[in-house]
Amino acid sequence: MTTVTRRNVLKGGTALVGGMAGILATGRAPAYAQASTVHWLRWTDFVPASDQLLRNEIAKECEKALGIKLNLETINANDIQARVTSAIQSGSGPDVVCVLNNWGQLYGESVMDVSDLAEALGKSQGGFYETSRAVANDGKKWIAVPWCIVGLQIAYRKSWFAEIGYTDGKFPQTWEEYREAGKKLKAKGRPIGQTLGHTFGDAPSFAYPYLWSWGGKEVEADGKTVVLNSPATVESVKFMVGFWKDAHDEGGLAWDDSNNNRAFLSGTCSATLNGASIYIEALRKPDTYKTETGGKLKDDILHAALPKGPGGQFSYHVPFSNLLMGYSKNQDAAKKFLGWIHSKDVYDKWFVSQKGFSVGPTTDWEKHKLWDDDPIMLPYKQAARTGRFAGYEGPSTRKAAEVVTKYIIIDMYAKAVQGMPAEDAVKWAEAELKKVYV
């Protein structure tokens, strides 16, 4: 091995002289010597293939295309908020954090303005869904770049519902019908599986649209006047108490977002509100997940929207957004990374790996050829168009995000299911809302 000395350089070894000349001419070190590392924190995806793609392919492409090393860290979604809070307090941590729901509104003063990225993305890809805009824009600027929306539908056992009269892919249209269907199924040892626990996705995406469907709401359009304690809300709580006892697996009070997946895949529940991860897992392992008759479970799964109530039919889908953290020492690289990974060619690979579990944050992704592959997934294609979000009838502000984070609406129903009189559960929840909004 030749020792590099001043004499070697002056004598003109071609490779070395060329390299030095390049450095001197450009005034900067070679790319490999100044490569930045971007630390991206996100949830452990319910579609494992997507995390594998990010680690094994996208990360390598990022370094090749941008000279940026991608440090991808994945954790349980329910742990993300604690990590963000700790990072902000310490002034160090991930450069980019992918948050769920409207959590980004909680950290608006601690993140960078990404309006230029978000506006360019929306303009080039068909415009954002209202849900993406509601959670990532504070009314003045974009505090996050919308990443995706996980659509929520009820996954249900086609053959079991057919046994009680719902043939040809039909599903209960009202809460009363769903309760009666669930009662019959529970009598057969096949209850509905639903969480009313402190978990990020399946609990709020059930409780909020259920409340709206009865005519209840948190606040007026001004986003300040709390109006939860209404006859409509009380009726929704009273119905829930009977619905839970008659039709549900009552252990769901303690479930997180993975318990219902396991229950459905093991054949211990007949229906559950969920992203498409149950069906995708059954597709991925067709010889593992079987029906009680030995058939492939994937062939006995259909999807349906939440039923209607006296106030209408609603949905709540789970949005994801990327925060560029204000404390980051790599803001330029992180911003460059976000622009790159959202480009159509790169994002397309991740989108395909999701198999419809997530839709893009913009409407262009509804046109993707992926939706032609499997008719069972079609209910998820335009699901994001129908969603309201937490804080209705007002905007999904920081205060609305705090209510989601404290699980106030979910706890209102859980307390009543556990024995608190409906009127008292509603009064408790309204008092908690006023602590936030007033």
SULKA-V833552 format. One record per helix or strand of 2 or more residues. SS is the DSSP state (@ for helix, = for strand). FROM is the first residue (numbers start at 1). LEN is the number of residues. If there is no record, write none. Layout:
ss->{SS & SS}
from->{FROM & FROM}
len->{LEN & LEN}
//
This chain:
ss->{@ & @ & @ & = & @ & = & @ & = & @ & @ & @ & = & = & @ & @ & @ & @ & @ & @ & = & @ & @ & = & = & = & @ & @ & = & @ & @ & @ & @ & @ & @ & @}
from->{6 & 14 & 31 & 36 & 48 & 68 & 77 & 96 & 103 & 115 & 130 & 145 & 153 & 158 & 175 & 204 & 231 & 250 & 259 & 271 & 277 & 297 & 301 & 308 & 318 & 331 & 344 & 358 & 363 & 369 & 375 & 383 & 398 & 408 & 422}
len->{6 & 13 & 4 & 8 & 19 & 8 & 14 & 5 & 8 & 10 & 7 & 6 & 5 & 6 & 13 & 10 & 17 & 5 & 7 & 4 & 8 & 4 & 4 & 2 & 8 & 11 & 11 & 3 & 5 & 4 & 6 & 4 & 8 & 10 & 16}
//
